[in-house]
Amino acid sequence: TAADRWPDSTLEEDALFWRAESLFFADHYSAAHNAYEKLLKKYEYSRHLDKAVAREFAIGRYWERFNAAEPHWPMTPNFFDNTRPLFDTWGHSVKAYEHVRMNDPTGPLADDALMAGANAYFIHGRYEDAAINYDLLRKEYPKSEHQKNAHLLGLESKQRMYQGPLYDGTPLKDASEIADQTLIRFGPTLGADRDQVIGAKNRIVEQQAQRSMAVAEYYEKNRYYGSARYYYNHVLEEFPQTGAAVQAKERLEQIKDLPAEPPDRLKWLTEAFGPVKRR
């Protein structure tokens, strides 16, 4: 009532904040979260900003941990527990973390919230969303205490996104860059994780070689031996220490004397109607 009767005033700002606080300490967390959002939407630079985002972070953490202890389907309704939203407790926890960073992107909890959201996605197997958040943390919060873990888990997320040599290779390329950055930046402090990063880098190189092998094998299967030789040679030049290089060398020996392209079975048709015009 106070907020409604004195709009655009310090009293309204205080009233919105204390209403949210009252709901928070009454354990009505969903209503409290909405009340904090109403305050920060109206007063973007509120003097209660630090406390409000801290409460949102705490609510998000509670929802995430509750769902881990007692998981429910997102569409399972909650009619009796005031500490949780009506639907999708886990989804609301991630949103709460996002709101912390959006409301106070330079605040002390911004990187914590970004890391918490990334970890929540990672645990749920949503590796693409996790990788996006780890990338944001690495790039936007270079002094964060979470930098090392963001590199390590970002590397793992990218690797788990990769689906094989016949699919998009961008996650593999990104993973390779993260592995290099991790070794350069944290090499002396990685400890036992250093061997894991080196192992991941070696696997990535092998997988990159297998991508070129898949292209070479496709051309060889279709008897475009010139193109096949090109990609087999690419494997030998770029990835000489891999198992794929051994396979490439064997295949090159097998097809070294074969014609670059398959014979034109429709040559008579081409000669009859003239050459095909190409753009």
Secondary structure as the mmCIF struct_conf table of DSSP 4:
data_model
#
loop_
_struct_conf.conf_type_id
_struct_conf.id
_struct_conf.beg_label_comp_id
_struct_conf.beg_label_asym_id
_struct_conf.beg_label_seq_id
_struct_conf.end_label_comp_id
_struct_conf.end_label_asym_id
_struct_conf.end_label_seq_id
HELX_RH_AL_P HELX_RH_AL_P1 ALA A 2 ARG A 5
BEND BEND1 TRP A 6 TRP A 6
TURN_TY1_P TURN_TY1_P1 PRO A 7 ASP A 8
BEND BEND2 SER A 9 SER A 9
HELX_RH_AL_P HELX_RH_AL_P2 THR A 10 PHE A 25
TURN_TY1_P TURN_TY1_P2 ALA A 26 ASP A 27
HELX_RH_AL_P HELX_RH_AL_P3 TYR A 29 LYS A 42
TURN_TY1_P TURN_TY1_P3 GLU A 44 TYR A 45
TURN_TY1_P TURN_TY1_P4 ARG A 47 HIS A 48
HELX_RH_AL_P HELX_RH_AL_P4 LEU A 49 ALA A 69
BEND BEND3 GLU A 70 GLU A 70
TURN_TY1_P TURN_TY1_P5 PRO A 74 MET A 75
BEND BEND4 PHE A 79 PHE A 80
TURN_TY1_P TURN_TY1_P6 ASN A 82 THR A 83
BEND BEND5 ARG A 84 ARG A 84
BEND BEND6 LEU A 86 PHE A 87
HELX_RH_AL_P HELX_RH_AL_P5 THR A 89 ASN A 103
TURN_TY1_P TURN_TY1_P7 PRO A 105 THR A 106
BEND BEND7 GLY A 107 GLY A 107
TURN_TY1_P TURN_TY1_P8 PRO A 108 LEU A 109
HELX_RH_AL_P HELX_RH_AL_P6 ALA A 110 ILE A 123
TURN_TY1_P TURN_TY1_P9 HIS A 124 GLY A 125
HELX_RH_AL_P HELX_RH_AL_P7 TYR A 127 GLU A 140
TURN_TY1_P TURN_TY1_P10 PRO A 142 LYS A 143
TURN_TY1_P TURN_TY1_P11 GLU A 145 HIS A 146
HELX_RH_AL_P HELX_RH_AL_P8 GLN A 147 MET A 161
TURN_TY1_P TURN_TY1_P12 PRO A 165 LEU A 166
BEND BEND8 TYR A 167 TYR A 167
HELX_RH_AL_P HELX_RH_AL_P9 THR A 170 PHE A 186
HELX_RH_3T_P HELX_RH_3T_P1 GLY A 187 THR A 189
TURN_TY1_P TURN_TY1_P13 GLY A 191 ALA A 192
HELX_RH_AL_P HELX_RH_AL_P10 ASP A 193 LYS A 221
TURN_TY1_P TURN_TY1_P14 ASN A 222 ARG A 223
HELX_RH_AL_P HELX_RH_AL_P11 TYR A 225 GLU A 238
TURN_TY1_P TURN_TY1_P15 PRO A 240 GLN A 241
BEND BEND9 THR A 242 THR A 242
HELX_RH_AL_P HELX_RH_AL_P12 GLY A 243 ILE A 255
TURN_TY1_P TURN_TY1_P16 LYS A 256 ASP A 257
BEND BEND10 LEU A 258 LEU A 258
BEND BEND11 ALA A 260 GLU A 261
TURN_TY1_P TURN_TY1_P17 ARG A 265 LEU A 266
HELX_RH_AL_P HELX_RH_AL_P13 LYS A 267 PHE A 273
HELX_LH_PP_P HELX_LH_PP_P1 PRO A 275 LYS A 277
#
